Amino acid sequence: MGKTRALSHLAIEQLKPRAVRYERSDGGAAGLFLVVHPSGVKSWVFRFRSPVERAAGQRAPKKLTLGPLAHTPSPAKPQIGHPLTPSQARMLATAAAEDVRRGIDPTHVRRQEKAEAKREAVRDNTIDAAMIEFLKRYKGRKRQGLRESTRLLTAHYFGLKPDPETPGEWKKTGNGVLEKWSGRILTSITKHEAIVLLDALVDSGRGVTANRTLTTLKTFFDWCVDRDMREASPVASLDAFARETERERKLSAAELVAAWKVADREGYPFGRLVQSLILLGQRRDELRELPRSELDLHGTPIVLDDGSRWNEPLWTTPKERTKNGREHLVPLSPQAVALLKSLPTIKGKGLLFTTTGETPVSGLSKAKKRFDEAMLAELRKGDPNAQLEPWTLHDLRRTFYTGLQALGFSIEIAEACVNHSSGAIRGVARVYARHKYLREKMQAFTAWARYVDDLVNNRPASNVFPFQREQA
């Protein structure tokens, strides 16, 4: 068998993402592999057998993550964790292989380097270290702890993300607040610098992001003041930087069909996530982070308030994972059950939408951009002049909610289906609504799924109330 060739730039470009991550060996250096993630991101890893760790009587197989693939050459000295060209990755892999030959485990060296960098950050009292400490310790205003999705969103605005190599630790993304402030002493951040940061976001067309970043910074600096890390918050007196209007975007019937068809071709995980959002109308992260343990696809026996029994497939979202802190029961239509049963089982933490088995599917922004391009092409099959107005995954929830009302269901039932915390269901009624509306919710979810199915398959609507198509 011939020696594996070094990957050329063309060969690397031709490696396309799949539903799960995969690796390609690079013959330019022993043990060097290029990893292709489902999001399309490519990175370099060095695989070797540890000279100091053993498993089952043999040298333990190990992996050292070198860094993401660099798309443009750089004259800088290659460093682990930084973007790397093929030649730079081969240099680092060769150096790591030399460490192994000398009896040194390079993952141990890397762990020590990261630990020292973290200690240095703490010693320097940087804003980086303070933000990481905040993510670990902040429990929310009610001291009940943050939902994981809220913690991740906060980290996103900071410019941090979970470190896949070290559970419980965080690494910089190169974006967010730390793109401008990384390495700064926490107490040196001024009000003027915050204004400049937020104005730049507004000027770049990201007014809503500026407002959310400000809200995040207010909470962060208040926490710092409470812990005597600063004397005062530099953003305490600042108000919203951009005017916001309530979104009204919902998908038209034609857009809904196009989205479903593109999602069907896209497949798992992103395409199936989109189809689940269309059918179920729930919040994106409640579905994205859904563990299989919350699903009963065979039927959950429940005694209703009138004494009758209900035994249908059900998704039970615990209060810890809902935005309003209330448990939410989602009856599953036959179409939803079939879709959920079709999803692959990936070993790990039992997540429904995952590529690693350990963390929920990520890279949604890049996948959504690719999805929009395919969706516009699908729309233009029927109308060459079709345009696609910007939309978000959350707009599928609004489409579902307004669609239920168009199908003839009351606001009370529509709100119960999406677990709204405001509206027609108030006070003590909220407690009883948990089971009171279960039959009605099942009818609503089933009617909506049947409507979508009819629409996609170009059949006459089998529901009594037609869906109101948006006017061009």
N, C-alpha and C positions, 0 to 999 in steps of 0.2 A: 504494500500500500504506500503511495507516494506521500511525501511530506506536505502538510497543510500549508497553503500559500498565505502570505500576508494579505490582509484585506485591502483591496484598492479603494480609492475614493468612490468609484462607480459602484463597486460591489456593496459598499456601505450604504450608498444612496438608495440602492435597490432593495434593501432590507425593509420590508413594510411591517407595520404593527399587526398583531393578531389578538385574539381574545385573551390570551394569557402570555406572559413574558417568555421569551426564549433567548438562547445565546448562540453566538457563532464564534468558533475558534479563530484566532488570528495567528498565523504561522510566523509572524515577525518576531515573536518572543514567546518562549515556553510559558504555558499557563495563562496566557492573556486571552480574554474573551470579551466580545462586544455584546452587551445586553440590549435587547429591543423590548421596550415596555409597551403595554396596550395603548398608552396615551400617545405613542410615537416618539417619546424621549429615548435617546440611546446613551448608554454609559459603559465605562470600561471596568472590568473586574480582573483580578489576578487570583487564580485558583492554585492551591498547593497543598502539600501534606505537612502538617506542623512538625518541626523537629523536636518540640518539647511536650506536646499534648498527644495522648493516645486514646483510642477508642476501640474496644473489642480486640485489644492486643496489637493493634496496628496504629501507625501514625494517623492522627485525626485529619480528615479533609477540612480545609479552611478556605475562606474567601476574604479577600481584601478589596474593598471598593475603592477604585482609583479616582474616579470623577466622571462627569458627563462628557459626551463627545463635543469637541469644539468645532464649530462650523467655519471658523475663519482662523488662519494661522496666527500665532502670537510669538513674538520674540522673547517673551518672559520665560524664566526658568520653570519647567514643569513642577507642579506641586499637587500632592494628593488633595482631593476635594475641589480642585479648580477644573474648568473646562480643558480638555486635553485633545490635541490632534493625534492621529494614529502614531506618528513618530514619537510624540511625547509620552503617550501611553506605553509604548514599547520600551522607552528609556526607564520609566518607573517600574515596569514589570521586570525588566532585566536586573535592576538594582534590588528589587524585592527578592528575586530568585537567588541573588548572591547572599542576601541575609540568611535565607533558608539554608543555603550550602554551608554557611558559617555557624549554623545552629541557633539562629535567631528567628523567632516567629514575628513577622512584620505586623500582624494584627495587634500584638502586644505593644509594639513600638507606637503604633498609631493610637491605641487607647491611652497610652501614657502622654502622648503629645496633646490629645484632646483634653485630658484631665488637667494638664498644666495650663492650657489655654483658658480653660474654665476658671481655674484658680486665679490666673492672672486677671481675668475680667472682674472677678469678685474683688481682688485687691485694688483694682483701678476704680471700682465703684462706677462702672459704666452703665449707660442706659440699657445696653444689651443684657447685662446680668440682671438688672432690676426687672426688665420685662419678662425674662425667663422665670425669675422668682415669683413674679405676679401670676404667671400662668400656672405655676405649681401650687400656690397658696391661696389665691383669691377664691372666696366661697360665695360670692354674690351678695347682694344687698340683704337678703333674708338669711344669710349664713347657712344655706341649705346645699351649697355646692353648685357648680356650673354644669349645665348639660355639656356633653362632649362636643356637640356641634357648635355651641356658643364659644367654647374654649378655642376650638379650631378657627372659628371666624375671627375671634379676637387676635389670635396669632397671625392670621392672614393680614390684618391691618397693621400689625406690628412689623411684619416682614419675616415671620418665623414659621416653621413647619416641624412636625415630629421627625426626629432623627431615626431612620429605619434601622440603623446599626446599633443604637443604644436606646432601648425602650425607656420612656420617661424623660428623655432629654430632647432638646430642640436645636434646630440648625437654621441659619439664615437663608432666605430665599433670594436675596438680592433686590427685593422690592419693598413696598410698604414704607413705614416710618424709618426703619433702620437703613434703608437705601441712602438716606440723607444724614442720619444721626448716629450710625454705628460707630462705636469707639468713643463717643462723647461722654464726658463725666455727667452723671445724672443731674447734679445741681447746676450745671452750666447752661442747661436749656432755658431759653428766654421766651417771653411772650411774642416778641417780634419774630423769632425764628419759627415759632409755631404758625404765625400768620403767613409767613413766606411759604412754608410747606403746604399749607391748606390752599392758599391762593393759587399755587402752581397746579394743584389738582383741579381746581375750578377752571383755570385757564386752558387746561388740556381737555376740557369737556367732561370731567368726572366730578360734577358737583355733588351728586349723591354720595360718592365715595368720600369726598371731603367732609361731608356732614357726618358720615358714619365713623370716619377716622377721628374727628373731633370728639364725638361721644365716647369713643374708646379711650382717647387720651384723657378726657375728663375723669373717667373712672380710674384709670391707671394712676394719674398724678394725685387724685384724692387718696388713693390707697397708700401711695408713697408718703403723703403728708401724715396720714394716720399712723404710719410706722416710723415716723421721725427720720425719713430718708431725705425729705425736703421740708423747708419751712412753709412754703406756699406752692400752690399749683399755678403754673404759667398760663393755663388755659381756662381758669375758673370764670373769667368775665367774658369769654368769647361766646358768641351766638352762632347759629347755623350760617354757613358760608354760601349756601345756594338755596334757592327756592325749590321746593318739591311739590309736585302735583300727584295726586293719587293715580296710580296706573289703571287704565281701563282696557288695556290690550287683551283681547281674547282671540283665539283662532277661529277663522271662518270654517265653514263645512269643507271647502276645498283644501284649506290649509291643514285641517285635521286629517283628511284622507292622505295628503302628501306626507305628513309627519309619520303617520302609521306605516305607510309603505316603505319609506326610507328607513324607519326604525327596524322594520322586519328584515330588510337587507343588511342593515348594520349588525344585527344580531347581538350576542352577549359580549360585554355587559351593558354598554351604553344604550344600544337600541332597545334592549328589553327593559331597561330602566325607564326610558321614554314611554314605552307602551304601558308600563305599569302606572306611570303618572297619569297617562290619558284615561285609563280605566278606573283608577281609584281616587284621583283628585286630591291626594294627600300632599303634605309638605315634602319637598325634595329630599332633605336629609333624613326625614323619618323613614323614607323608603330606601335611600342610599345606604343607611346604616342598619337596615332591618336584619335582625338575627332570625334564623329559622325557628327558634324557640317560641317566637311570638305568633306563629302561624299554626292553625289547626285546619288542614285542608280536607279533613274527613267529616268534620261536624263537631260543634261544641254544644253539649246539652245545657240549656239554660231554662229556668222556670221564670216566666214573665210575670208582670204585676197582676195580670188577670187570672193567674193560675195555670195558664196554658203552657205547653212546652215548646221550646224552639231548639232545633238541632241542625244547624247549617254550618258550612265552612266559615271560619272567622279569623280575623287578624286583631289581636288584642295589643294595643300600644300602651305600655305602662306610663304612669304619670311622669316618671323620671325622663322620658324621651319626648314628651309633648311640650309644645311651646307654652300652653296655658297651665301646665302642671296637673292636668286631669286625665285619667285613664280614658282611652278612646277605643270603642269597638267598631270595627270595620267589617260588615258582612261581605263575603266574597262571592261575586257572580260566577256562573259557570265559566265564562270567558277568562275571568281573572284566575280562577283555580287552574284552568288548563295552562295559562301562561306561566304561573308560578311553578307548576309541576314540571314544566319543560326546562327550567333553569338548571344548569350543571351544579353538582355538589363539589365544592373545592375544600379540601381538608384544611382545618385550622380552627378558627373561632366560631364557625357556624354562620358566617355572614352570607346573605343571599346574593349581594352584588359585590364581588371582590375578585381580584386577580391574583392576590398573594395568599389569601386565606387568613391573613392577620389584620388587614386594614380594609375599610370600605373602598370601593372603586374611586379613583381620583382622576385628575386630568380632564375634568368636565369642560373647561373653557375651550381647550383645543378640539375636543370631540364635538362640541356644539358648533364651532366654526365650520368644521368639516360637514357636519349634519346640515347646517343652513344652506351650504352650497348645493348639496344633493337635493335638498327640499325644493329649492328654487328650480332646479333642473326638472324635478318631478312635476311641479306646477306648470311649467312651460310645455310639457307634453300635451296639455289640454288647451293652454292659452299661451302662444308664443310671446305675448306682451306682458305676461304676469310679472308682478313685483312681489317681493316678500319684505314686509315691514319688520323691523327688529322685534324680536320677542325673546322671552326668557322661559326657562323651565317652569317658573312659578306661574306664568300665564296659563299653563295647562290646568292649574288648579282653579283659576278664575273661569276658564272655559267650561270646566266640569260644573262649577257652582251655578253659573248662569244657565248652563245647558239643562240642569235639573229643573230650574224654574220654567224654562221654555217647554219642557216636557210635561209641565202641569203640576209639579210638586211644590208644596208650600215653602215659604222662607224658613219656617221652623224645621222642616225636614232637610232642606238644603244645608242649613247651618249645622244641624246634627251630623250630617254626613261628613262635613269638613272640620268638625270640632272647633267651630268658632267660639271665642270666649265672650263675644258681645252679640247683641241682636235680640231676637225674639225670645230666646230661652234664658230666663233670668232667675235669680234667687233660688228658692227651695226647688223649683222646677228642674233645675240643672241636675240635682241629685237623682230624681226619679227618671229623668230623660235618658239615663244610662241604658235602661232596658225598655223604657216606655216606647221609644221610637225604633226599636230593633227591627220589627217587621216592616215598618215603613221605609227604613233605611235599606233593607234588603230589596224591597221593591224598587227603590230609587237607583241603587247601584246596578241592579239587573236591567232596568229599563235603559239606563245610560249605556251599558255595555252592549245591549241589543241594538240600540241606535247606532253606536259606533260601528258595530259589525255590519249592519245594513248599509251604512254609508260607505264603508270601505269596499264592500262587495257589490255596490251599485244596485241594491235592492230597494224596493219601496219601503218606506219607514213602517215598521210593525208596531210603533207606539202611536197612541191616540193623538198626542200633541206634537206637531212638527217643530223641529229645531229652527230657530230664527236665524237665517243666514245674514251675515253682515252685508250691508250695501257697499258696492264698489265706490 
